[in-house]
């Protein structure tokens, strides 16, 4: 996809690290509760719930955890009520950022996330100023090891995917949100495991980051945001130079 940022790959790798720290399950549980409350607990009647279940499976979330979260969201078990809030702003070098939060206390979430922005020399931007440059897409990563590219492409395109690209050690598959569940189910039926799968925000254009110090500063900013319990995802349009990314990975 033209203009797509390498941040997708960085974000995926960070997501895997979050799973090891036990944060991914908590964040996905909130998401399951929200979509079950909005559309019901039956995945066959709630396509958004199917999407989040696929995301949970991609990080090996236990079935009991998923079921409990869905029941809480549907009111079958007692649980907090979460609502979605979106914040927008800019990091160093003019890089746009979108922060998606699920919280049971909007005032607390806004104050804490605003504090993180302030500590990193930024502030909230007007709604729409950043998000107008992003599109909502299903985004799936598959380990390139042991997977034939032509076979994989045939499976996902037949299931409704829009695009597939080779990022070296993994394949990235993009779909319309409405086709996301069909594509992930086709991969599952073919016995192809996903590294991660979610409906994400994908930038239409990118902001190149060519200084290591700027890239490192933005990464610290993102880490601080993702450490907040209310923050579900951070999306950005930065495109980090490959050599700089390698240096950051080596540090």
N, C-alpha and C positions, 0 to 999 in steps of 0.2 A: 504494500500500500504506500503510495507516494507520501513522503513527509513523515512517515511513522518513526517514532523515536526509539533509540536503543534503551530508553528508560524501562520499556516493557520487560526486557531481559533482566535488568538490574532489579526491578521490583519483584519479579518472580523469584530471583535468588534470595532476596531479603525475606520474601514470604516463607521460603523453606526454612530459613533461620528462625523466624518467628514461631513456626510450628514446633521446633525443637525447644523453644522457651515456654511452650505451653500457651502462648497467646492466641494462636490461630483458632483453636477450638472455642475459646471464649468469644472471640469476635464473630465467628460463624454462628454460634448459638444465638447471639443477639439477632443476627440477620434472619435466621430461621424463625425466630419468634415474631419478628416484624411482618414477614411475608405470610406466615400462617394466620396471624391476626387479621391481615388485610384480605386474604383470599381463601382462607380455610385450610384444614389440615390434610386434605386429600390431594396428593400430587397429581393425580390424573385430571383433576378439575382446576388445578392451580399451577399453571406453567412456570410462574416465577418461583414457586416453591421447588419445582423440579430442578430449576436452574441452580438454586442454592444447595440442594441436596447433592447435585453433581460436583459442585465446588467443595462441599464437605468431604465427599468421597475422594477427591483428588489429593487431599491432605491426610487421608486415612483416618478421618474422624470416626470413632466407634458408633455403631448403629444405635446403641442405648442413649448416647449423648444427643444424637440427632432427634430420636423419638421424644426424649424428654423436653427438648427445646421446642419442638413443634407443638406438643401438647400444652406447654405453658403459653405459647402464643395464641393457640386456639381457645384458651380458657379452660382446658380440661384439667390443668394443674395450676396451682397458684404461682404467679411470677410477676416480675416488674413489667411495666408497659414502656416500651422504647419508641422514640420517634426519630425520624431522619432529619438531619440538619446539614447543610452544605455551606462551607466557607471558602472564599476565594482570596488569593493574594499573590504576591510576587516574591521570589527569592533573588539572590545575587545574579547579576548579569541579565536581568529582565526575564528570568525564567518564571513562567506562570505555574501556579499551584492551585489545586482543588483538593479540599479536605472534606471527606465524607465521614460524618459522625452519627452514631446511634446512641441516644442518651435517654435517661429517665429524669434528667434535670437540665433543661436548656440553659438556664442562667449559669449553672456551674460549668457546663461544657464550654459555653462562650467565653467565660472569664479565663478558664484554664488554657484554652487554645489561643486566645488573644495574647495571653502572657508568653506563650512559646513564640508566637510571631514577634512580639516586642523584643524578647531576648535575642532574637536573631536579626534584629534591625529591620523588621517588616511590620506591616499592619494589614488588616482586612481590606480587600478591594470591593468595589460595588458588585452586587450580584449580576452575573452575566458578562462581566468584563473579561474574565478568563475562560469561562465554560463555553462561550460561543465558538471557541477554537477547537473544541473537542467533540467527538462523536461517541455515542454509546455503542459498543461492539462486544460480541462474545469473543473471548480471547483464550485460546487453549495452547498449552505447551506440551510437546511430546519429545521424549528423549530420542535423539537421532541414532543412537547405537542400536543396531539390529533391526531397524525399520527401513524398508525399501521406500524411497521417496516417491516413486511413481505409484506404487500401491497405495501409500498413505494419501497421496493427492486424489487418486480415484475415489477412495472411500469418502473423504470429507467433501469433495465437490459434489458427488452424487447425493450426499445427505443435505446439501444446501449451503456449504461454506462459501464465502466470498473470495478468500485469498489464503495462500499458504506460502511461507517463506522459510528458507534455511538460514538459521542464525549460527551455524557452525556445529555446536554440540547439541542443538535442539531445533525442532521445527515449531514455528509459530503459526497458528491457524486463526483466522478472523472470520466471524460470522455476523449476520444480522442477529440482534437479540432474540427475535422470534424463531430463528433456526438453531439457536445454541443447543437446546436440549436434544434436537434431532441429531446434530453432529456428535455430541458427546455420547449419546446412546449408540450411534453407529460405530464409534471407536470401541466402546465397551463390548459390543456384539462381535467385533473383529478381534478381540483379545488384545487390543493396543492400550496400554496404560498411559494415563496423562500425568505430567509433572504438576500441572495446575490447570484449573479450568474455572473461569468466572466471567460474568458480564462486567465489562470494565469501561473506562473512559479513555479513548485513544485520541491523541492529538493529530489534527489535520496538518499542522505545520510544526516545525521544531525551532528551538533556540540553541545554536551551537555553544558548547562550553569548551573552551580551548585552554583554560588555565587550571592547573591542578588545584591551586588554593581555592578557586571558586567552586570547583566540583566537590572538593572535600567539605567546604562550608555548607553547600546545599545538602549533601548527604547527612551531615550532622543535624541540620534543620529538620530533615525528614525523619531521622531517627528519633529526635525529641518529640515530634508530633505523634509518631507511631507508638511511642511509649505511653501515651495517654490512653487510658482504658476506654474512653468514649470514641476514639478515632478508629474507624474501620479501615479506611484506605486513603492514601495520598497519591494523587495523580499529578504529573508534571510533563511539560513539553520539552525538557532539556535533552540535548543530544551530545553525549560526552564523547570526546575524541578517544579512539580505541587505545592509543598509547597511554593516555592519562588513566583510562579505566583499568588498564593492566597494572599501572603503578599503584593505584588505589587498592586493587585486589592483593597486590604483593605486600603492601604495608601492614 
